[in-house]
Amino acid sequence: ILTNPKPMKSSVYNKKNFYLYRPKPLSYKGKDVGNVFHLRTPEDANSIATLASSKNAVIVGTSFIGMEVAAALTDKAHSVSVIGIEAVPFRKALGEKVGKALMKLFESNRVKFYMLNEVWEMRGHNGQLKEVVLKSGKVLRADVCVIGIGENQSNMLICCS
């Protein structure tokens, strides 16, 4: 993934085409709370890894971005919680059966899932994230949160080869 200099945009190159991507919007209270990331750059990845070390990490999204972050943090974070709107991770991309198998694998590595759910609010203290409140009412302890819900491809093709 290559980063576009404009805020809130990133790009993907596939040897033939260069497309603009925009992160999917996520609506919740508390957007001004710190330690909430969209993974777009190596600097973002480094910040997430550092902040999650021995802390409570919450990942929003159960497809490739979110699950890759969850996998990377299982041996670093004190806890890893994953929030998803589907019943199982990867359902749209890989199907229900594969999603269930992968979910069990992640659970065996201390990842806790909150499926069929969404973020309602990010709560902080002194400007830093402390809790993620789900629409179900469940409150998760959180020191860092990664929004990994995917991206929407822009209709604009930047360059062709």
C-alpha positions as CSV (number, residue, x, y, z in Angstrom):
1,I,0.0,0.0,0.0
2,L,1.3,3.4,-1.0
3,T,0.3,6.5,0.8
4,N,-1.2,9.5,-1.0
5,P,-0.1,12.8,0.5
6,K,-3.7,14.0,0.9
7,P,-5.2,13.2,4.3
8,M,-7.6,10.3,4.6
9,K,-6.6,8.8,1.3
10,S,-4.3,5.9,0.4
11,S,-3.5,4.1,-2.9
12,V,-2.9,0.6,-4.2
13,Y,-0.8,-0.3,-7.2
14,N,-1.4,-3.6,-9.0
15,K,1.2,-3.4,-11.8
16,K,-1.3,-2.1,-14.3
17,N,-3.4,0.5,-12.5
18,F,-3.0,3.0,-9.7
19,Y,-6.3,3.6,-7.8
20,L,-7.2,6.0,-5.0
21,Y,-8.9,4.4,-2.0
22,R,-10.7,6.1,0.9
23,P,-11.3,4.4,4.3
24,K,-14.9,3.5,4.9
25,P,-16.5,6.0,7.2
26,L,-17.3,4.8,10.7
27,S,-19.8,6.7,12.8
28,Y,-19.4,6.8,16.6
29,K,-19.2,9.2,19.5
30,G,-15.7,10.4,20.7
31,K,-13.9,10.9,17.4
32,D,-11.5,13.3,19.2
33,V,-10.0,10.6,21.5
34,G,-6.3,9.7,20.9
35,N,-4.8,6.3,20.1
36,V,-7.4,5.4,17.5
37,F,-5.7,4.6,14.2
38,H,-6.5,3.8,10.6
39,L,-3.6,1.6,9.5
40,R,-2.2,3.3,6.3
41,T,1.5,3.8,6.8
42,P,4.6,2.1,8.3
43,E,4.5,4.9,10.9
44,D,1.0,3.9,11.8
45,A,2.0,0.3,12.2
46,N,5.0,1.2,14.4
47,S,2.8,3.5,16.6
48,I,0.2,0.7,17.0
49,A,2.8,-1.9,17.9
50,T,4.4,0.4,20.5
51,L,1.2,1.5,22.1
52,A,-0.3,-2.0,22.2
53,S,2.7,-3.5,24.0
54,S,1.3,-5.1,27.2
55,K,-1.9,-3.0,26.7
56,N,-5.5,-3.6,25.7
57,A,-6.0,-3.5,22.0
58,V,-9.4,-3.3,20.2
59,I,-9.6,-3.9,16.5
60,V,-12.7,-2.9,14.4
61,G,-13.1,-5.0,11.4
62,T,-13.0,-8.7,10.6
63,S,-11.6,-8.9,7.1
64,F,-8.0,-8.7,6.0
65,I,-6.9,-5.4,7.5
66,G,-8.4,-6.0,11.0
67,M,-7.5,-9.7,11.3
68,E,-3.9,-9.1,10.2
69,V,-3.6,-6.5,12.9
70,A,-5.2,-8.8,15.5
71,A,-2.7,-11.6,14.5
72,A,0.2,-9.3,14.8
73,L,-0.8,-8.1,18.3
74,T,-1.6,-11.5,19.9
75,D,1.9,-11.9,21.3
76,K,2.4,-8.2,22.1
77,A,-0.8,-6.9,23.6
78,H,-2.2,-7.8,27.0
79,S,-5.5,-8.4,25.3
80,V,-6.9,-8.3,21.8
81,S,-10.6,-7.7,21.1
82,V,-12.1,-7.8,17.6
83,I,-15.4,-6.2,16.7
84,G,-17.3,-7.2,13.6
85,I,-20.7,-6.7,12.0
86,E,-20.8,-10.2,10.5
87,A,-21.3,-13.5,12.4
88,V,-17.8,-14.7,11.6
89,P,-14.6,-13.1,10.3
90,F,-13.8,-13.1,6.6
91,R,-17.4,-14.2,5.8
92,K,-17.7,-12.1,2.7
93,A,-14.2,-12.9,1.3
94,L,-13.8,-16.6,2.3
95,G,-17.2,-17.8,3.4
96,E,-18.8,-19.0,6.6
97,K,-17.0,-22.3,7.0
98,V,-13.5,-20.8,6.6
99,G,-14.5,-17.9,8.7
100,K,-15.5,-20.1,11.6
101,A,-12.3,-22.1,11.4
102,L,-10.2,-19.0,11.5
103,M,-12.2,-17.5,14.3
104,K,-11.5,-20.7,16.4
105,L,-7.8,-20.4,15.6
106,F,-7.7,-16.7,16.7
107,E,-9.6,-17.6,19.9
108,S,-7.1,-20.2,20.7
109,N,-4.5,-17.4,20.6
110,R,-6.4,-15.2,23.2
111,V,-8.4,-13.1,20.7
112,K,-11.9,-12.2,22.0
113,F,-14.6,-11.6,19.4
114,Y,-17.6,-9.3,19.6
115,M,-19.5,-10.3,16.5
116,L,-22.8,-8.9,15.1
117,N,-21.8,-5.6,16.8
118,E,-20.5,-2.1,16.1
119,V,-18.7,0.7,17.9
120,W,-21.1,3.2,19.6
121,E,-18.5,5.3,21.4
122,M,-14.8,5.8,22.1
123,R,-14.3,7.0,25.7
124,G,-11.1,8.6,26.8
125,H,-9.3,10.1,29.8
126,N,-7.0,13.1,29.4
127,G,-7.5,12.8,25.6
128,Q,-6.4,9.1,25.4
129,L,-8.6,6.1,24.7
130,K,-9.7,4.1,27.7
131,E,-12.9,2.3,26.6
132,V,-14.7,1.3,23.5
133,V,-18.5,1.1,24.0
134,L,-20.4,-1.3,21.7
135,K,-23.9,-0.8,20.4
136,S,-24.9,-3.8,22.5
137,G,-23.9,-1.8,25.6
138,K,-20.8,-3.9,26.3
139,V,-17.8,-1.8,27.4
140,L,-14.3,-2.9,26.4
141,R,-11.1,-1.7,28.1
142,A,-8.9,-0.2,25.4
143,D,-5.6,1.6,25.3
144,V,-5.3,1.5,21.5
145,C,-7.9,0.9,18.7
146,V,-7.3,0.1,15.1
147,I,-10.1,0.8,12.6
148,G,-9.6,-1.8,10.0
149,I,-12.9,-2.0,8.3
150,G,-11.6,-1.9,4.8
151,E,-11.6,0.7,2.1
152,N,-13.9,2.0,-0.6
153,Q,-12.3,2.2,-4.0
154,S,-12.7,5.6,-5.7
155,N,-14.1,5.6,-9.2
156,M,-11.0,7.6,-10.4
157,L,-8.3,5.6,-12.1
158,I,-5.1,7.6,-11.6
159,C,-2.7,6.0,-14.1
160,C,-2.7,3.1,-16.6
161,S,0.3,1.2,-18.0
